[in-house]
Amino acid sequence: MRQAELTLKGSGATPLPMQNEHSITMGKRWMAPVLIASMAALGGCISVNAPDGPIVIELNINIRQEVIYRLAEDAGNTIEENADIF
Amino acid sequence: MNNNKPIRRFVLGMVAASLALGGLASAAYAQRDPAYEQARSSGRVGEKMDGYLGIVGAGSPELQRLVNDINIKRRAVYAEKAQAANATLEEYALTAGCLAIARTVPGEKYQAPDGSWQTRTSAPPLRDSRCPA
């Protein structure tokens, strides 16, 4: 009775770490293609980007026009207040 | 009758205030120098896009002095107002140029976006696309 108990305990303990190891490797194998796919997708996004030169110029024009519109009322008053030099 | 008294006092106060403001305004808003007015109406000076006066055609030393004098005064006003409005001198001067060109009367000269001198007609002037309506 005592011997049977010992062998049962021994056999019961060995397969558990084996099973764990197996499940981890399966997870890694499944993750690898997903990681590669996402890296490829990111790489594609960066290469598609157009040169940002024209975009910067367009922004500059927009900001300046915005400034002119903001100053218009004030400048109109200035011209009226200084009618001798306008 | 009791209700009318404060209203009448308020109206009288407003009339007095507007009269005082009107007096101040007429004192501060001086008119153009006759020589400057004549140079404008005859088209010897014109409004530039950058907010300053320019000489159209061949000028004279006298006309150059008149234009320089006005432009120095304009620049001083632009600098002060631009600082108060948290803008740059160039931004403020360009805005004033837009408005000064819009305020020219038929017969006066102004600078078109291509840099050429134009004579103002009754039609709207040719202005920079960024100018406010």
Backbone of each chain as ProteinMPNN parsed JSONL, in Angstrom:
{"seq_chain_A": "MRQAELTLKGSGATPLPMQNEHSITMGKRWMAPVLIASMAALGGCISVNAPDGPIVIELNINIRQEVIYRLAEDAGNTIEENADIF", "coords_chain_A": {"N_chain_A": [[0.843, -1.215, 0.0], [1.903, 1.205, 0.837], [4.022, 1.472, -1.041], [2.7, 1.621, -3.487], [1.391, 4.036, -3.178], [3.555, 5.865, -3.212], [4.609, 5.578, -5.879], [2.422, 6.443, -7.337], [2.28, 9.149, -6.644], [4.712, 10.009, -7.659], [4.482, 9.613, -10.487], [2.38, 11.217, -10.98], [3.392, 13.818, -10.623], [5.331, 14.336, -12.606], [4.263, 14.745, -15.379], [3.047, 17.276, -15.398], [4.826, 19.738, -15.472], [5.79, 19.264, -18.055], [3.515, 19.548, -19.64], [2.918, 22.257, -19.252], [5.17, 23.511, -20.412], [4.8, 22.801, -23.036], [2.475, 24.162, -23.755], [3.305, 26.819, -23.646], [5.214, 27.024, -25.713], [3.539, 26.585, -27.86], [1.966, 28.926, -27.752], [3.879, 30.898, -28.375], [4.544, 30.219, -30.978], [2.207, 30.824, -32.276], [1.988, 33.539, -31.905], [4.097, 34.704, -33.341], [3.671, 35.015, -36.299], [1.675, 36.968, -36.214], [2.949, 39.136, -35.01], [4.882, 39.662, -36.96], [3.232, 40.371, -39.078], [2.013, 42.697, -38.09], [4.23, 44.351, -37.809], [4.952, 44.596, -40.483], [2.759, 45.941, -41.433], [2.966, 48.366, -40.068], [5.413, 49.263, -41.082], [4.635, 49.649, -43.726], [2.843, 51.822, -43.487], [4.569, 53.935, -42.753], [6.235, 54.14, -45.001], [4.449, 55.01, -46.924], [3.869, 57.643, -46.338], [3.736, 61.006, -47.532], [6.072, 63.552, -48.703], [6.565, 66.219, -46.391], [6.806, 68.886, -46.981], [5.058, 70.644, -48.727], [2.768, 70.625, -47.123], [3.478, 71.981, -44.801], [3.841, 74.582, -45.785], [1.252, 75.186, -46.575], [-0.059, 75.227, -44.116], [1.194, 77.421, -42.973], [0.22, 79.541, -44.524], [-2.463, 79.411, -43.835], [-2.352, 80.067, -41.103], [-1.397, 82.687, -41.199], [-3.457, 84.013, -42.569], [-5.463, 83.695, -40.757], [-4.446, 85.236, -38.691], [-4.501, 87.763, -39.9], [-7.236, 88.132, -40.202], [-7.95, 88.21, -37.549], [-6.712, 90.556, -36.725], [-7.951, 92.485, -38.21], [-10.149, 94.16, -37.379], [-9.024, 95.692, -35.334], [-6.937, 96.96, -36.737], [-8.43, 98.47, -38.511], [-9.599, 100.339, -36.799], [-7.279, 101.616, -35.964], [-6.447, 102.887, -38.324], [-8.493, 104.73, -38.618], [-8.151, 106.24, -36.314], [-5.759, 107.428, -36.851], [-6.004, 109.194, -39.016], [-4.605, 111.208, -40.324], [-2.244, 110.164, -41.344], [-2.978, 108.172, -43.025]], "CA_chain_A": [[0.0, 0.0, 0.0], [2.767, 2.387, 0.923], [4.786, 1.591, -2.295], [1.767, 2.104, -4.529], [1.152, 5.486, -2.945], [4.731, 6.624, -3.636], [4.694, 5.595, -7.345], [1.33, 7.291, -7.88], [2.666, 10.56, -6.456], [5.818, 10.32, -8.575], [4.012, 9.71, -11.875], [1.466, 12.371, -11.067], [4.109, 15.09, -10.609], [6.185, 14.577, -13.783], [3.715, 15.277, -16.649], [2.551, 18.667, -15.3], [5.733, 20.738, -16.086], [5.878, 18.996, -19.491], [2.335, 20.144, -20.275], [3.075, 23.719, -19.21], [6.181, 23.897, -21.387], [4.223, 22.597, -24.358], [1.494, 25.227, -24.024], [4.031, 28.089, -23.864], [5.79, 27.012, -27.063], [2.421, 26.738, -28.809], [1.616, 30.346, -27.745], [4.945, 31.641, -29.066], [4.448, 29.941, -32.415], [0.997, 31.476, -32.797], [2.207, 34.994, -31.841], [5.133, 35.147, -34.287], [3.156, 35.582, -37.564], [0.902, 38.18, -35.925], [3.938, 40.193, -34.788], [5.494, 39.99, -38.265], [2.2, 41.042, -39.877], [1.81, 44.057, -37.575], [5.448, 45.093, -38.146], [4.872, 44.874, -41.918], [1.708, 46.952, -41.596], [3.538, 49.628, -39.591], [6.409, 49.653, -42.071], [3.89, 50.144, -44.89], [2.309, 53.147, -43.168], [5.648, 54.921, -42.754], [6.747, 54.333, -46.362], [3.414, 55.659, -47.734], [3.83, 59.079, -46.011], [4.215, 61.933, -48.558], [6.95, 64.602, -48.143], [5.706, 67.164, -45.648], [7.097, 70.273, -47.387], [3.884, 71.444, -49.114], [1.812, 70.689, -46.01], [3.967, 73.032, -43.904], [3.571, 75.874, -46.446], [-0.201, 75.395, -46.525], [-0.365, 75.587, -42.723], [1.708, 78.769, -42.761], [-0.726, 80.469, -45.153], [-3.676, 79.408, -43.011], [-2.092, 80.797, -39.856], [-1.283, 84.108, -41.505], [-4.784, 84.552, -42.898], [-6.173, 83.735, -39.474], [-3.92, 86.402, -37.967], [-5.009, 88.966, -40.578], [-8.658, 88.272, -39.856], [-8.028, 88.581, -36.13], [-6.237, 91.932, -36.553], [-8.653, 93.395, -39.133], [-10.956, 95.171, -36.688], [-8.084, 96.563, -34.626], [-6.225, 97.773, -37.73], [-9.412, 99.439, -39.03], [-9.691, 101.41, -35.798], [-5.992, 102.342, -35.992], [-6.455, 103.757, -39.509], [-9.42, 105.844, -38.341], [-7.573, 107.075, -35.262], [-4.577, 108.123, -37.391], [-6.45, 109.57, -40.374], [-3.66, 112.132, -40.959], [-1.146, 109.453, -42.016], [-3.53, 107.101, -43.891]], "C_chain_A": [[0.868, 1.252, 0.0], [3.528, 2.629, -0.381], [3.906, 2.166, -3.419], [1.514, 3.608, -4.405], [2.3, 6.34, -3.478], [4.804, 6.727, -5.154], [3.613, 6.481, -7.952], [1.695, 8.787, -7.809], [3.726, 10.975, -7.472], [5.322, 10.529, -9.996], [3.085, 10.922, -12.061], [2.212, 13.692, -11.2], [4.856, 15.369, -11.915], [5.461, 15.169, -14.997], [3.301, 16.749, -16.579], [3.513, 19.704, -15.872], [5.863, 20.543, -17.596], [4.726, 19.684, -20.229], [2.452, 21.67, -20.356], [4.023, 24.204, -20.302], [5.589, 23.847, -22.798], [3.26, 23.761, -24.707], [2.19, 26.564, -24.309], [4.582, 28.138, -25.287], [4.701, 27.178, -28.12], [2.018, 28.216, -28.918], [2.62, 31.162, -28.546], [4.826, 31.455, -30.579], [3.273, 30.705, -33.028], [1.199, 33.007, -32.863], [3.143, 35.485, -32.944], [4.567, 35.708, -35.595], [2.383, 36.885, -37.355], [1.853, 39.37, -35.751], [4.54, 40.642, -36.112], [4.501, 40.786, -39.11], [2.022, 42.49, -39.42], [3.018, 44.939, -37.875], [5.396, 45.517, -39.609], [3.857, 45.989, -42.16], [2.235, 48.324, -41.186], [4.554, 50.166, -40.591], [5.738, 50.243, -43.298], [3.38, 51.548, -44.658], [3.388, 54.205, -43.285], [6.111, 55.186, -44.183], [5.746, 55.076, -47.241], [3.413, 57.174, -47.52], [4.447, 59.949, -47.105], [5.183, 62.919, -47.929], [6.116, 65.727, -47.548], [5.982, 68.631, -45.998], [5.853, 71.086, -47.727], [2.885, 71.617, -47.975], [2.197, 71.83, -45.069], [3.64, 74.411, -44.479], [2.082, 76.2, -46.341], [-0.635, 75.854, -45.129], [0.021, 77.036, -42.451], [0.737, 79.808, -43.318], [-1.985, 80.553, -44.293], [-3.49, 80.222, -41.736], [-2.06, 82.293, -40.15], [-2.648, 84.732, -41.81], [-5.614, 84.677, -41.622], [-5.763, 84.968, -38.679], [-4.477, 87.686, -38.567], [-6.475, 89.197, -40.216], [-8.835, 88.714, -38.407], [-7.693, 90.065, -35.938], [-7.084, 92.952, -37.302], [-9.397, 94.516, -38.4], [-10.056, 96.204, -36.006], [-7.375, 97.504, -35.598], [-7.154, 98.828, -38.327], [-9.558, 100.621, -38.086], [-8.434, 102.269, -35.816], [-5.959, 103.326, -37.155], [-7.353, 104.976, -39.248], [-8.84, 106.808, -37.306], [-6.39, 107.899, -35.766], [-4.853, 108.565, -38.825], [-5.457, 110.495, -41.072], [-2.545, 111.418, -41.702], [-1.649, 108.289, -42.879], [-4.358, 107.687, -45.032]], "O_chain_A": [[0.614, 2.215, -0.723], [3.691, 3.77, -0.814], [4.308, 3.053, -4.173], [1.437, 4.334, -5.396], [2.085, 7.38, -4.101], [5.032, 7.813, -5.687], [3.842, 7.175, -8.942], [1.466, 9.559, -8.739], [3.691, 12.059, -8.055], [5.692, 11.507, -10.646], [3.021, 11.542, -13.123], [1.702, 14.61, -11.841], [5.002, 16.531, -12.295], [6.03, 16.065, -15.62], [3.215, 17.405, -17.617], [3.083, 20.507, -16.7], [6.024, 21.511, -18.339], [4.913, 20.306, -21.276], [2.134, 22.286, -21.374], [3.736, 25.163, -21.018], [5.838, 24.719, -23.631], [3.26, 24.261, -25.832], [1.71, 27.35, -25.126], [4.445, 29.144, -25.983], [4.911, 27.828, -29.144], [1.76, 28.713, -30.014], [2.228, 32.034, -29.321], [4.984, 32.4, -31.352], [3.349, 31.171, -34.165], [0.664, 33.678, -33.745], [2.973, 36.603, -33.43], [4.958, 36.81, -35.978], [2.423, 37.786, -38.193], [1.606, 40.46, -36.267], [4.692, 41.837, -36.364], [4.874, 41.752, -39.775], [1.895, 43.398, -40.241], [2.868, 46.127, -38.161], [5.749, 46.648, -39.947], [4.075, 46.87, -42.991], [1.988, 49.321, -41.864], [4.563, 51.354, -40.911], [6.218, 51.231, -43.853], [3.476, 52.391, -45.551], [3.149, 55.268, -43.858], [6.355, 56.337, -44.546], [6.149, 55.714, -48.214], [3.004, 57.919, -48.41], [5.556, 59.671, -47.561], [5.13, 63.116, -46.715], [5.102, 66.137, -48.113], [5.43, 69.525, -45.356], [5.602, 72.112, -47.095], [2.228, 72.653, -47.88], [1.329, 72.563, -44.595], [3.213, 75.304, -43.748], [1.699, 77.335, -46.058], [-1.467, 76.75, -44.986], [-0.71, 77.78, -41.796], [0.461, 80.822, -42.677], [-2.509, 81.642, -44.053], [-4.378, 80.978, -41.341], [-2.648, 83.079, -39.407], [-2.951, 85.839, -41.363], [-6.362, 85.637, -41.438], [-6.593, 85.651, -38.08], [-4.878, 88.594, -37.839], [-6.892, 90.326, -39.958], [-9.739, 89.483, -38.079], [-8.298, 90.747, -35.11], [-6.958, 94.153, -37.065], [-9.282, 95.685, -38.767], [-10.289, 97.41, -36.086], [-7.228, 98.695, -35.323], [-6.727, 99.945, -38.616], [-9.633, 101.769, -38.524], [-8.504, 103.492, -35.699], [-5.503, 104.46, -37.004], [-7.012, 106.101, -39.612], [-9.01, 108.023, -37.404], [-6.055, 108.934, -35.191], [-4.045, 108.34, -39.727], [-5.459, 110.566, -42.301], [-1.948, 111.999, -42.608], [-0.85, 107.511, -43.402], [-4.894, 106.942, -45.852]]}, "seq_chain_B": "MNNNKPIRRFVLGMVAASLALGGLASAAYAQRDPAYEQARSSGRVGEKMDGYLGIVGAGSPELQRLVNDINIKRRAVYAEKAQAANATLEEYALTAGCLAIARTVPGEKYQAPDGSWQTRTSAPPLRDSRCPA", "coords_chain_B": {"N_chain_B": [[-43.977, 109.517, -11.928], [-41.891, 109.47, -10.103], [-40.487, 107.333, -11.066], [-39.574, 108.228, -13.512], [-37.546, 110.062, -13.101], [-34.821, 108.956, -12.534], [-34.347, 107.833, -15.061], [-34.398, 110.028, -16.8], [-32.187, 111.367, -15.851], [-30.22, 109.564, -16.488], [-30.343, 109.558, -19.304], [-29.621, 112.191, -19.856], [-27.034, 112.13, -18.882], [-25.873, 110.323, -20.683], [-26.044, 111.795, -23.057], [-24.349, 113.918, -22.476], [-21.944, 112.501, -22.181], [-21.577, 111.436, -24.75], [-21.269, 113.754, -26.21], [-18.909, 114.745, -25.135], [-17.119, 112.7, -25.888], [-17.333, 112.886, -28.659], [-16.211, 115.394, -29.078], [-13.571, 114.904, -28.253], [-12.862, 112.98, -30.146], [-12.962, 114.377, -32.595], [-10.888, 116.073, -32.162], [-8.689, 114.377, -31.956], [-8.67, 112.871, -34.347], [-7.065, 113.887, -36.728], [-6.89, 115.545, -39.918], [-5.657, 114.758, -43.286], [-2.536, 116.08, -44.42], [-2.46, 118.86, -46.677], [-0.646, 118.677, -48.88], [-0.075, 115.952, -48.939], [-2.637, 114.896, -49.394], [-3.086, 115.95, -51.933], [-1.046, 114.667, -53.399], [-1.921, 112.059, -53.267], [-4.502, 112.115, -54.546], [-3.739, 112.873, -57.076], [-2.362, 110.706, -57.909], [0.386, 110.344, -57.525], [1.448, 109.176, -55.33], [0.898, 105.962, -53.828], [-1.004, 103.301, -52.223], [0.699, 100.669, -50.778], [0.95, 97.014, -50.719], [2.137, 96.14, -48.386], [1.403, 97.823, -46.36], [2.454, 100.333, -46.336], [3.193, 103.636, -47.746], [3.862, 104.269, -51.208], [5.914, 105.613, -53.858], [4.664, 106.511, -56.974], [5.82, 106.139, -60.178], [8.215, 108.592, -61.38], [9.579, 110.175, -58.721], [10.018, 113.091, -56.576], [12.546, 114.775, -54.633], [11.233, 116.122, -52.635], [8.733, 114.876, -52.546], [9.562, 112.339, -51.817], [10.46, 112.828, -49.256], [8.085, 113.467, -47.979], [6.702, 111.022, -48.21], [8.448, 109.296, -46.813], [8.278, 110.426, -44.263], [5.582, 109.97, -43.561], [5.562, 107.168, -43.674], [7.356, 106.476, -41.656], [5.954, 107.35, -39.425], [3.705, 105.708, -39.672], [4.882, 103.205, -39.303], [5.679, 103.376, -36.634], [3.199, 103.486, -35.378], [2.139, 101.0, -36.171], [3.942, 99.257, -34.913], [3.49, 99.711, -32.192], [0.759, 99.034, -31.959], [0.761, 96.424, -32.878], [2.219, 95.079, -30.958], [0.511, 95.367, -28.787], [-1.588, 93.843, -29.711], [-0.506, 91.378, -29.758], [0.867, 90.484, -32.038], [3.042, 90.293, -34.979], [5.045, 92.991, -36.313], [5.049, 93.006, -39.129], [2.827, 91.429, -39.735], [0.756, 92.994, -38.72], [1.094, 95.337, -40.21], [0.634, 94.375, -42.786], [-2.066, 93.672, -42.596], [-3.173, 96.197, -42.147], [-2.467, 97.3, -44.59], [-4.084, 95.843, -46.361], [-6.566, 96.896, -45.607], [-6.185, 99.636, -46.022], [-5.856, 99.728, -48.772], [-8.363, 98.85, -49.53], [-9.798, 101.049, -48.744], [-9.14, 103.059, -50.493], [-10.035, 105.666, -52.788], [-11.805, 106.141, -55.938], [-9.532, 106.902, -58.539], [-7.257, 107.137, -56.989], [-4.036, 105.561, -56.365], [-3.011, 102.118, -56.039], [-1.26, 99.153, -54.947], [-1.261, 96.16, -56.696], [-1.644, 92.532, -56.167], [0.331, 91.405, -57.856], [2.321, 93.247, -57.798], [2.201, 95.456, -59.393], [1.269, 98.908, -60.109], [-1.984, 100.109, -59.703], [-4.866, 101.936, -60.761], [-7.424, 103.0, -58.746], [-10.752, 102.141, -59.299], [-14.353, 102.326, -59.448], [-14.861, 99.713, -59.004], [-14.175, 96.829, -56.859], [-10.889, 96.769, -55.324], [-7.911, 95.02, -56.533], [-6.734, 92.603, -54.495], [-4.579, 90.94, -52.076], [-5.079, 87.452, -51.567], [-5.395, 86.77, -48.969], [-6.462, 88.884, -47.653], [-8.958, 90.358, -45.539], [-12.516, 90.325, -46.091]], "CA_chain_B": [[-43.024, 110.629, -11.896], [-40.712, 109.036, -9.361], [-39.74, 106.404, -11.913], [-39.01, 108.931, -14.668], [-36.372, 110.877, -12.731], [-33.516, 108.343, -12.812], [-34.206, 107.621, -16.509], [-34.038, 111.319, -17.401], [-30.814, 111.659, -15.437], [-29.38, 108.642, -17.272], [-30.323, 110.037, -20.697], [-28.814, 113.423, -19.859], [-25.649, 111.688, -18.701], [-25.427, 109.72, -21.938], [-25.884, 112.884, -24.039], [-23.134, 114.641, -22.086], [-20.801, 111.622, -22.442], [-21.373, 111.314, -26.194], [-20.756, 115.051, -26.658], [-17.516, 114.809, -24.71], [-16.385, 111.753, -26.732], [-17.315, 113.46, -30.002], [-15.236, 116.482, -29.056], [-12.25, 114.285, -28.186], [-12.603, 112.282, -31.399], [-12.667, 115.339, -33.658], [-9.588, 116.66, -31.866], [-7.641, 113.389, -32.173], [-8.652, 112.387, -35.726], [-6.636, 114.986, -37.6], [-7.03, 115.273, -41.351], [-4.413, 114.659, -44.053], [-1.83, 117.285, -44.851], [-2.901, 119.161, -48.052], [0.329, 118.174, -49.859], [-0.287, 114.497, -48.997], [-3.938, 114.699, -50.035], [-2.915, 116.275, -53.356], [-0.219, 113.605, -53.986], [-2.787, 110.866, -53.357], [-5.557, 112.255, -55.553], [-3.127, 112.982, -58.406], [-1.769, 109.405, -58.221], [1.854, 110.344, -57.424], [1.734, 108.186, -54.281], [-0.122, 104.916, -53.769], [-0.98, 102.388, -51.07], [1.363, 99.387, -51.069], [0.373, 95.84, -50.047], [2.77, 95.907, -47.081], [0.886, 98.753, -45.362], [3.161, 101.611, -46.394], [2.994, 104.426, -48.962], [4.909, 104.152, -52.22], [5.913, 106.649, -54.899], [4.318, 105.958, -58.289], [6.56, 106.848, -61.228], [9.392, 109.353, -60.964], [9.265, 111.072, -57.606], [10.917, 114.227, -56.36], [13.061, 114.703, -53.26], [10.191, 116.636, -51.739], [7.727, 113.818, -52.407], [10.224, 111.259, -51.075], [10.487, 113.235, -47.852], [6.698, 113.353, -47.503], [6.394, 109.586, -48.092], [9.257, 108.756, -45.711], [7.732, 110.962, -43.014], [4.349, 109.244, -43.252], [5.872, 105.752, -43.44], [7.99, 106.366, -40.329], [4.857, 107.481, -38.46], [2.896, 104.488, -39.77], [5.635, 102.103, -38.7], [5.627, 103.55, -35.179], [1.841, 103.112, -34.963], [2.024, 99.547, -36.364], [4.755, 98.579, -33.9], [2.8, 99.842, -30.902], [-0.51, 98.298, -32.005], [1.058, 95.004, -33.072], [2.636, 94.57, -29.648], [-0.704, 95.3, -27.969], [-2.442, 92.777, -30.253], [0.287, 90.152, -29.72], [1.169, 90.098, -33.415], [4.302, 90.877, -35.437], [4.925, 94.264, -37.033], [4.723, 92.703, -40.531], [1.432, 90.942, -39.785], [-0.139, 94.128, -38.484], [1.235, 96.254, -41.349], [-0.035, 93.738, -43.938], [-3.512, 93.808, -42.353], [-3.503, 97.607, -42.379], [-2.339, 97.496, -46.033], [-5.335, 95.303, -46.941], [-7.662, 97.828, -45.326], [-5.876, 100.931, -46.642], [-6.145, 99.564, -50.208], [-9.828, 98.775, -49.649], [-10.365, 102.379, -48.475], [-8.776, 104.039, -51.525], [-11.194, 106.163, -53.551], [-11.502, 106.125, -57.38], [-8.511, 107.859, -58.968], [-6.037, 106.924, -56.202], [-3.238, 104.403, -56.781], [-2.724, 101.058, -55.061], [-0.417, 98.08, -55.469], [-1.965, 94.886, -56.876], [-0.828, 91.407, -55.675], [1.484, 91.13, -58.729], [3.311, 94.297, -57.569], [1.987, 96.59, -60.311], [0.417, 100.001, -59.618], [-3.3, 100.15, -60.328], [-5.691, 103.081, -60.401], [-8.678, 102.531, -58.168], [-12.001, 102.499, -59.97], [-15.484, 102.062, -58.548], [-14.847, 98.268, -58.744], [-13.309, 96.487, -55.72], [-9.481, 96.682, -55.719], [-7.274, 93.7, -56.597], [-6.003, 92.484, -53.229], [-4.039, 89.648, -51.667], [-6.164, 86.509, -51.256], [-5.541, 86.632, -47.508], [-7.096, 90.08, -47.1], [-10.34, 90.139, -45.097], [-13.534, 90.868, -47.006]], "C_chain_B": [[-41.73, 110.241, -11.183], [-39.83, 108.124, -10.196], [-39.028, 107.123, -13.067], [-37.7, 109.648, -14.342], [-35.023, 110.206, -13.023], [-33.283, 108.139, -14.304], [-33.751, 108.91, -17.181], [-32.58, 111.673, -17.088], [-29.833, 110.812, -16.264], [-29.226, 109.141, -18.714], [-29.455, 111.284, -20.802], [-27.325, 113.093, -19.744], [-25.074, 111.13, -19.992], [-25.16, 110.787, -22.997], [-24.584, 113.631, -23.755], [-21.897, 113.817, -22.442], [-20.518, 111.549, -23.936], [-20.828, 112.62, -26.768], [-19.272, 115.17, -26.334], [-16.654, 113.914, -25.601], [-16.244, 112.299, -28.144], [-16.284, 114.571, -30.105], [-13.818, 115.949, -29.064], [-11.881, 113.676, -29.53], [-12.214, 113.273, -32.488], [-11.305, 115.988, -33.431], [-8.47, 115.692, -32.223], [-7.535, 112.988, -33.655], [-8.329, 113.542, -36.682], [-6.752, 114.567, -39.063], [-5.654, 115.227, -42.026], [-3.851, 116.048, -44.361], [-2.235, 117.587, -46.306], [-1.95, 118.623, -49.127], [0.165, 116.658, -50.05], [-1.586, 114.177, -49.732], [-3.82, 114.903, -51.551], [-2.112, 115.175, -54.068], [-1.025, 112.316, -54.169], [-3.753, 110.979, -54.528], [-4.978, 112.372, -56.959], [-2.401, 111.689, -58.801], [-0.249, 109.386, -58.2], [2.323, 109.456, -56.276], [0.59, 107.173, -54.272], [0.041, 104.064, -52.53], [-0.344, 101.063, -51.499], [0.706, 98.259, -50.268], [0.888, 95.679, -48.619], [2.33, 96.897, -46.011], [1.575, 100.103, -45.352], [2.845, 102.321, -47.711], [4.148, 104.172, -49.918], [4.773, 105.277, -53.22], [5.625, 105.971, -56.235], [5.045, 106.804, -59.334], [7.769, 107.574, -60.659], [8.999, 110.337, -59.87], [10.206, 112.256, -57.585], [11.444, 114.11, -54.939], [12.019, 115.153, -52.23], [9.138, 115.57, -51.461], [8.288, 112.649, -51.588], [10.232, 111.554, -49.579], [9.095, 113.061, -47.225], [6.33, 111.881, -47.251], [7.163, 108.964, -46.93], [8.679, 109.163, -44.356], [6.481, 110.185, -42.599], [4.651, 107.781, -42.921], [6.539, 105.528, -42.079], [6.906, 106.441, -39.248], [3.979, 106.229, -38.464], [3.578, 103.325, -39.054], [5.58, 102.168, -37.171], [4.263, 103.117, -34.639], [1.674, 101.591, -35.061], [2.741, 98.8, -35.237], [4.041, 98.571, -32.554], [1.543, 98.968, -30.873], [-0.287, 96.79, -32.147], [1.437, 94.368, -31.738], [1.411, 94.393, -28.746], [-1.6, 94.151, -28.407], [-1.72, 91.433, -30.291], [0.534, 89.598, -31.122], [2.512, 90.698, -33.81], [4.006, 92.174, -36.196], [4.471, 94.022, -38.472], [3.272, 92.246, -40.664], [0.457, 92.109, -39.656], [-0.11, 95.082, -39.673], [0.518, 95.691, -42.579], [-1.558, 93.856, -43.799], [-3.951, 95.236, -42.634], [-3.43, 97.926, -43.872], [-3.583, 97.021, -46.767], [-6.45, 96.339, -46.813], [-7.43, 99.18, -46.003], [-6.159, 100.877, -48.146], [-7.663, 99.537, -50.424], [-10.465, 100.156, -49.493], [-9.949, 103.425, -49.503], [-10.037, 104.436, -52.291], [-10.815, 106.181, -55.035], [-10.547, 107.245, -57.764], [-7.204, 107.683, -58.216], [-5.337, 105.639, -56.67], [-3.098, 103.401, -55.641], [-1.916, 99.973, -55.753], [-1.216, 96.774, -55.505], [-1.081, 93.732, -56.388], [0.375, 91.068, -56.561], [2.558, 92.213, -58.62], [3.116, 95.527, -58.443], [1.099, 97.648, -59.647], [-0.879, 100.013, -60.404], [-4.009, 101.424, -59.89], [-7.027, 102.551, -59.913], [-9.855, 103.046, -58.995], [-13.136, 102.266, -58.967], [-15.565, 100.56, -58.212], [-13.961, 97.968, -57.529], [-11.851, 96.357, -56.169], [-8.986, 95.238, -55.769], [-6.412, 93.567, -55.35], [-5.493, 91.068, -53.029], [-5.196, 88.736, -51.234], [-6.402, 86.361, -49.757], [-6.243, 87.83, -46.871], [-8.538, 89.788, -46.665], [-11.324, 90.86, -46.014], [-13.889, 92.314, -46.663]], "O_chain_B": [[-40.634, 110.623, -11.592], [-38.606, 108.126, -10.068], [-37.989, 106.66, -13.538], [-36.848, 109.819, -15.213], [-34.17, 110.802, -13.68], [-32.151, 108.257, -14.773], [-32.848, 108.904, -18.017], [-31.85, 112.197, -17.929], [-28.773, 111.281, -16.676], [-28.127, 109.146, -19.269], [-28.651, 111.415, -21.725], [-26.481, 113.691, -20.412], [-23.934, 111.422, -20.355], [-24.182, 110.706, -23.741], [-23.817, 113.938, -24.668], [-20.913, 114.36, -22.944], [-19.361, 111.594, -24.353], [-20.023, 112.604, -27.699], [-18.48, 115.635, -27.154], [-15.574, 114.324, -26.025], [-15.181, 112.197, -28.756], [-15.569, 114.676, -31.101], [-12.958, 116.46, -29.781], [-10.755, 113.823, -30.005], [-11.252, 113.046, -33.222], [-10.643, 116.404, -34.382], [-7.427, 116.105, -32.73], [-6.43, 112.788, -34.16], [-9.209, 114.089, -37.346], [-6.714, 113.381, -39.39], [-4.638, 115.597, -41.438], [-4.579, 117.026, -44.532], [-2.346, 116.655, -47.102], [-2.404, 118.162, -50.174], [0.254, 116.149, -51.167], [-1.624, 113.294, -50.589], [-4.373, 114.138, -52.341], [-2.44, 114.792, -55.191], [-0.815, 111.579, -55.132], [-3.833, 110.095, -55.381], [-5.642, 112.014, -57.933], [-1.88, 111.591, -59.912], [0.357, 108.497, -58.798], [3.478, 109.029, -56.257], [-0.536, 107.485, -54.658], [1.079, 104.093, -51.869], [-0.789, 100.423, -52.452], [0.007, 98.5, -49.284], [0.189, 95.156, -47.751], [2.811, 96.837, -44.88], [1.324, 100.929, -44.475], [2.316, 101.728, -48.651], [5.27, 103.895, -49.495], [3.691, 105.831, -53.419], [6.263, 104.978, -56.586], [4.903, 108.027, -59.369], [8.281, 107.22, -59.597], [8.175, 111.226, -60.089], [11.069, 112.409, -58.449], [10.847, 113.414, -54.118], [11.946, 114.631, -51.118], [8.706, 115.375, -50.325], [7.583, 112.051, -50.774], [10.04, 110.665, -48.75], [8.955, 112.577, -46.101], [5.735, 111.541, -46.229], [6.601, 108.195, -46.151], [8.6, 108.356, -43.429], [6.336, 109.794, -41.441], [4.065, 107.219, -41.997], [6.309, 104.507, -41.432], [6.938, 105.686, -38.276], [3.561, 105.747, -37.412], [2.95, 102.572, -38.31], [5.45, 101.144, -36.501], [4.17, 102.472, -33.595], [1.134, 100.964, -34.149], [2.213, 97.837, -34.681], [3.997, 97.551, -31.866], [1.289, 98.258, -29.899], [-1.046, 95.985, -31.607], [1.02, 93.251, -31.433], [1.292, 93.396, -28.034], [-2.292, 93.549, -27.585], [-2.264, 90.454, -30.802], [0.422, 88.394, -31.356], [3.068, 91.516, -33.076], [2.887, 92.415, -36.649], [3.612, 94.741, -38.983], [2.576, 92.637, -41.602], [-0.531, 92.198, -40.384], [-1.151, 95.58, -40.1], [-0.126, 96.431, -43.322], [-2.254, 94.113, -44.782], [-4.974, 95.464, -43.279], [-4.223, 98.72, -44.377], [-4.079, 97.69, -47.672], [-7.175, 96.621, -47.767], [-8.372, 99.797, -46.501], [-6.639, 101.85, -48.727], [-8.177, 100.124, -51.376], [-11.539, 100.413, -50.038], [-10.366, 104.578, -49.397], [-10.976, 103.651, -52.422], [-9.63, 106.232, -55.363], [-10.731, 108.395, -57.365], [-6.145, 108.036, -58.734], [-5.949, 104.761, -57.278], [-3.068, 103.76, -54.464], [-1.89, 99.883, -56.981], [-1.769, 96.338, -54.495], [0.121, 93.928, -56.209], [1.349, 90.498, -56.07], [3.597, 92.117, -59.274], [3.796, 96.535, -58.253], [0.299, 97.348, -58.761], [-0.869, 99.937, -61.633], [-3.782, 101.928, -58.79], [-7.677, 101.752, -60.588], [-9.931, 104.226, -59.339], [-12.893, 102.038, -57.782], [-16.246, 100.172, -57.263], [-13.085, 98.768, -57.2], [-11.593, 95.887, -57.277], [-9.558, 94.349, -55.138], [-5.465, 94.331, -55.165], [-5.91, 90.13, -53.709], [-6.161, 89.188, -50.618], [-7.455, 85.894, -49.324], [-6.58, 87.797, -45.687], [-9.255, 89.055, -47.346], [-10.995, 91.874, -46.63], [-14.727, 92.92, -47.331]]}, "name": "protein", "num_of_chains": 2, "seq": "MRQAELTLKGSGATPLPMQNEHSITMGKRWMAPVLIASMAALGGCISVNAPDGPIVIELNINIRQEVIYRLAEDAGNTIEENADIFMNNNKPIRRFVLGMVAASLALGGLASAAYAQRDPAYEQARSSGRVGEKMDGYLGIVGAGSPELQRLVNDINIKRRAVYAEKAQAANATLEEYALTAGCLAIARTVPGEKYQAPDGSWQTRTSAPPLRDSRCPA"}
